[in-house]
Amino acid sequence: MGSSGNFFVAGNWKSNGTKESVSKLVKELNSSKFPSDVDVIVAPTFVHLPYVVDNIDSRYQVSAQNCWVGKAGAYTGEVAPEHLLDLGLQWVILGHSERRSLLKESNEFVGDKTANALAQGMKVIACIGETLEQRESGQMYNVLDGQLSGIADRIADWENVVVAYEPVWAIGTGKVATPDQAQEVHAYIRKWLADKVLPKVSGATRIIYGGSVNDKNSAELAGKEDVDGFLVGGASLQAASFATICNANAKVAA
Ligand SMILES: O=C(CO)COP(=O)(O)O
């Protein structure tokens, strides 16, 4: 834990789930145990949001996986922050690498969406991360700088932002970053925030890691100074694994 906030674990269910599997998962999550000082968030598909909001235990907060860049209106197929707030949601994940690559979301667009969501009263899990090619060609820090600047150039208040570092080569590959690799980049992001935004923001912002986090590797990653939590994909669909990950920091502290 390098930040002053609570340990933060978010489960990104991505484009997964049926009515049946979501209801089973919610039931299992409702009987999972984790410390009260861990912020635990689940992010189902838009379709499953109302069910999850109505049925999940209040120890969990619910997040969307994306939202529109402006206000509600004539934007076919889009879901605006107003819709999410109306449902009682506070959180939204923005800039996930799957959207950056598959839907060509630019750093500027992700920054605009972040600014819009914050201005409308939401909290944002803002994702950044490099591809293997970028890492191996020495471009990693340039790429991260561009992604961070896309956000920092457009927002003044970071209080409701969590930064998720998700190296693209570790997402869904089973190839997790080593604790030292994660720590190196998290420390870089923390310093970037101190230098380019404010030392106060650097100390208060949670920087979480995502990419093949599971019940076996989470405690060691959580032991790293600047790892303030996780953004979990595949393992968040298994209630028992997710619960272990939510307890990773307590294991470190024990
Ligand atoms: O992209 C991720 C979370 O947003 C990580 O996914 P996996 O945990 O499945 O690698």
The ligand as a Tripos MOL2 file, in Angstrom:
@<TRIPOS>MOLECULE
LIG
   10     9     1     0     0
SMALL
NO_CHARGES

@<TRIPOS>ATOM
      1 O1         -8.1840   -6.9380  -18.0980 O.2       1 LIG1
      2 C1         -8.1890   -7.3170  -16.9400 C.2       1 LIG1
      3 C2         -9.0520   -6.6740  -15.9410 C.3       1 LIG1
      4 O2         -9.5880   -5.4970  -16.4160 O.3       1 LIG1
      5 C3         -7.3700   -8.4600  -16.5210 C.3       1 LIG1
      6 O3         -7.9210   -9.6150  -17.0360 O.3       1 LIG1
      7 P1         -7.3890  -11.0430  -16.5270 P.3       1 LIG1
      8 O4         -7.3790  -10.9780  -15.0150 O.co2     1 LIG1
      9 O5         -8.3600  -12.0290  -17.0670 O.co2     1 LIG1
     10 O6         -5.9970  -11.1850  -17.0670 O.co2     1 LIG1
@<TRIPOS>BOND
     1     1     2 2
     2     2     3 1
     3     2     5 1
     4     3     4 1
     5     5     6 1
     6     6     7 1
     7     7     8 2
     8     7     9 1
     9     7    10 1
@<TRIPOS>SUBSTRUCTURE
     1 LIG1         1 GROUP 0 **** ****
